[in-house]
């Protein structure tokens, strides 16, 4: 819930150019995400709601960050389109799965790696405007994580499509 509440705060900070505070909010969000997952698994408190809200919070942070970075012309709009197109593709699977009594598919390792890469890319791209070595290193690493993240994001998306297709075929064959 904390992560979801931080999304609009982060949006205002990034659009208004308050990069240091935006990075602080991202860091707090990342720590709270890790801590929440760790504690839920450790204390066997994993819930369906948590399993649904965690990816929603990730997607919202990715979307808000991308739109904010594109708004400020720190990334081109095609990056936003590439990420949104994949999410729209997966959203189209929800009714197909729901009609067959399935909830959201479990997050795959590739999906987690994609989210990890993208969530690392954005703070680095935000730092890319810094002067000197910090900016030089951040721009290279930021774009590397961006490319890897988008590639993995689409790979994971295609895996989800294939998994949905297999579920539909299995049901048709039974």
LINGI-V502964 format. One line per field, one symbol per residue. ss: DSSP state (A for helix, B for strand, O for the rest). psi: psi as a letter, one per 30 degrees, with the letter a starting at -180 (. if undefined). burial: 1 if it has 24 or more other ideal C-beta (glycine too) atoms within 12 Angstrom, else 0. Layout:
ss = ???
psi = ???
burial = ???
//
This chain:
ss = OAAAAAAAAAAAAAAOOOAAAAAAAAAAAAAAAAAAAAAAAAOOOOOAAAAAAAAAAAAAAAAAAAAAAAAOOOOOAAAAAAAAAAAAAAAAAAAAAAAOOOOOOOOOAAAAAAAAAAAAAAAAAAAOOOOAAAAAAAAAAAAAAAAAAAAAAAAAAAAAAAAAAAAAAAAAAO
psi = eeeeffeeeeeeeeeggieeeeeeeeeeeeeeeeeeeeeeeeghgkleeefeeeeeeeeeeeeeeeeeeeeghfllffeeeeeeeeeeeeeffeeeeefggkakkkkleeeeeeeeeefeeeeeeefffklaeeeeeeeeeeeeeeeeeeeeeeeeeeeeeeeeeeeeeeeef.
burial = 001101101110110000100110110111011001100000000000000011111111111111111101011000110111011001001001100000011011011001111111111111110000000001101110110111011101101110110010000000
//
